[in-house]
Amino acid sequence: MLLVQIQFNTFTTILLAALLLVIILLLIYLYRSQKQVNSLANKLNKIEGELHSHQLKDIDYKLNPHLFKNVLNSIQSHAYQTFHSLDSLSNVLDYILYESSKKFVRPQQEISFAMSLIEINKIKLSPLFDLKVKQKVRENEPLLNQKLMVPMLSTDLIENAFKHADIQSPNAFISVTFEFKDNVFSLTVANKISKKEPIQKDKDGYGSKMLEQRLNIVYKDNYKLDKFIEGDVYIAHLKINLLDYKAKVLAAR
C-alpha cells in the first residue's frame, strides 16, 4: 500500500511539473508575441508620423500617399487579429519604412514584400477561398539582386485584386503570379469580378494613375502594363525589361 502511495505521489509530482513547464512555455510565448505586437504598433505610429510630415513632391523618388495610406489601413485593420501574420506584418512595415523612399530596390526585395502583402490580405478571406500564388523566379538571374526595381510597384495591382474580387460566389478566385526570367520582371494578377462592382474596374482610380506615371517616368518604353476583362475575370499584367532599361541607363552616362 505504501509503495502504491509513493508511486502515486511521484506520478502527481511529475504531472504537476509537466503542467508547470507548459504554463511557463505558454507565458514565454505570450510575452514574446506581445512584444511583437508592441513593436508593430510602434512601427505603425512611426509610419503615420512620417506620412503626415513628408511632402511627397517627387514621384520618381517617393511613394505616392494614396498607395501608402491603402497599405497602412490594411495593416492597421488586421494587425491584431492573428499572431500567424506577425512576420508578414513586420516585413511589410520594414519595407515601407526603410525601402519605399529609395529610388530602387532589388527585384527579389519587391517580390518578398509583395508576398508578405498577400499574406496580410489573406486574413480577409475564408480558408476555403481559391487563392493561387506562384513564383516562377530563376534564382541565378544576374539582375534579380541588382537595384533596378522601383519599390512597391506591385502594391496597386495586388490591393485592387483583393478589393474588387468576388469573394462570395463558390467559383470565386484570385491568382497572382510573379515571374523573373531572362532579366524580365512580370506580375500577373487575375480575379473574378464582383457583381457589386462596376465592370470598368478602377480604370480611372488614383492608384492606377500614379502607378502608370511612375512606370512612365522611370522605365519609359521598357515596360508594358495591360489591363483587360475576359468574361467575368479581370486581368492585369505588368512586364518590365530590366536588362534593356539598365542598358539605356548605362548608355546615357
N, C-alpha and C positions, 0 to 999 in steps of 0.2 A: 504493500500500500504506500509505504514511504517512497519507494522507487518511482511509482506512478506519479506521486505528487511532485517529486523532483523533476521528472520528465515534463510534466505539465507546466511547472514554473519556468523551466528552461525554454519550452516552446513559446510561452507567453512573452518571455523576455525578448526572444528573437523576433517575434511578431511585432512587438512594440518598437523595437529598434528599427525594423524594416519600415514601419509606418512613419517613424520619426525621420528616417532618411528620405522617404518620399516627400514628406512635408517640407523638409529643408530644400530639396531639389526644386520643388514647386515654387517655394518662396524666392529662390535664386532666379528661376526662370521669369517669374513675375516682376522681380526687381529689374532684371536686365531689359525686359520688354518695356517696362515703364520708362527706363532711361532712354530707350529708342524712341518712344512716343514723345518724350520731352525734347529730345534732340530734333525730331521732326517739327515740333511746334516752334522751336527756336528758329529753324530754317525758314518756316513759313512766315514768321514775323519779320525776319530779315528780308525776305523777298518782297513782302508788302511794303516795307520801308523803302527799298530800292525802287520799287515800281512807282511810288509817289514822288521820289526825289529825282529820278532820272528824266531828263528831257531827251526822248529818243529821236534825235533830229536826222541822223544819217542812216537811212535804211540799209545801206551797203554794209554797215558795221554793227548795227544794233537790231535787236529783236523787236518787232512791232508790238505795241502794248496790247492789241486785241488778242493775238495768239498767246501772249504771255498771260493775260488775265484768264483766258479759257483754261489753260493748263492749270493755273493756280486754283481756280474754282473747282476743277475736277479733283485735284488733290485734297483740298480742304473738305470737300463733301464726303470723302471716303477714307480719310486718313485714320479714323479711329474705329472703323467697322471691323477690321480684321488684322490680326498680327501677321498673317501669312504674306501680306503685301508690304511689310515694313521695308524690306530690302529694295523693292521696286520704287517705293516712295522716296527712299533715301537717294537712290541713283538718279531719279528724275530731278529732285531738288538740287543735288550737287551739280548736275548738268546745267540747270537753269542759272544757278548762282555763279559757277566758275567757267563755263564753256560758252554759254549763249551770247556773251558780249564779245567774243573773239570773232575775227573775220573768218577764220577757217578752223575746222576740226578734221580729224581723221574719219573717213567713211565708216570704219569699224566702230568709232565712238557714236556716230549718229545712229547706226543700226542698233547698238546696245541700248541707247536712250529710247529709241522707238519701241523696242521690245519691252522695256520697263513701263513705258506709257500704255502699252496694250495690256499689260498685267494689271495696271491700276483700273483701266476701263472694264476689265473682265468682272470686277466687283458688281457692276450694274446688271450683269447678265445672269440668267438661270444657268445652273451647272449643266443642263442638258442642251443649252444653246449651241448651234453649229458654228463654232469659231475656228477657222483654219488659219494657222500662221506658219509660213515656210521661209526658210533661209537657204538660198542657193548661192553660197558665197565660197569662192575659191580662196583659201587661206594664203596661197602662195602668190596672189596677185601683187605686183610691186607697188601699186598706188593705194592699196587698201589701208595702209598705215601712214600715208602721207597727208599732210594738212591741205586738202584741196576742196573740202566739203563745207558749204555754208551751214552753220548749225541750225537745227530744228526745221529743216525743210520738210520733214515727214509729218510734222505735227498736224497741219491743216487737213491733210488727206485722211489721216487716221481718226482724228477727232470727228470729222464730218461723217465718217462711216458709222461710228458708234452713235452719233447724234441723230442721224436720219434713217438708220436701218429699221426695217420692220422686225421687231423682236418678239412679236406676239404670235404670228402665224406658225404652224408646225414646220413649214419648209423654209423658214427664215434663216439667213446665214450672213456672216461677214468673213471675207477672205482677204488676207494680207500676205503678200509675197515680196521678200527682199531678194535681190539678185546682184551679185558683183562678178562680172565676167568680162574678160578682155578689157579691163580697166574702165568698164562702163557700170555706173550705178543705176539700178532700176528698182522702182517701187510700184507695185500694182495693188490697188485696193478695190474690192468689189463688195457690194451688199444688196440684198433685196430691199427695194424701196418701200417705205411705209406708206400705206394708203392715206394716212393723215397728213402727209407732206405733199407739197406741190411737185409735179413731175420734173420741173426745171429746178433741180436741187442746188441751192447755194451758188448759182451761176454768178450772181451779182453781189455775193457776200464780201464783206470787208476782208476777211481772212484769205479768201481766194485771190482777191485783187492784190493784196500785199505779197502773197506767195509768188505770183507771176511777176510782180515788179522786182522782187529780189532776184529771181531767176534771170530776168532780162538784164538787170544791171551787172550781174557777175558773169553769167555763162553765155549770154547773148545767143548766138546760133549753135552753141554746143549742148543744148538741151532740147527736149521735146516733152510737152505736157498735153495729154489728151484726156478729155472727159466726155463720156458718151453713155447712152442708155440703150440696152438691148432687152426688149420686153419689159419686165419689171425689175431689172437688175441695173444698178448704177455702177459704172466702172471708171476709175481714174488711174492713169498710167503716167508715171514720171520717169524719164530716162535722161541721164547726164553723162556725156562722154568726157570723162576727166582727163584722158590722155590727150585728146585734141585741145581741151582747154589749157592744160599745162604747156603744151607745145606753143600755143599762141601767146601765153604769158611770157615764156622764155624768149620767143622771137621778138617780142615788143621791148625787151630790155636794151 
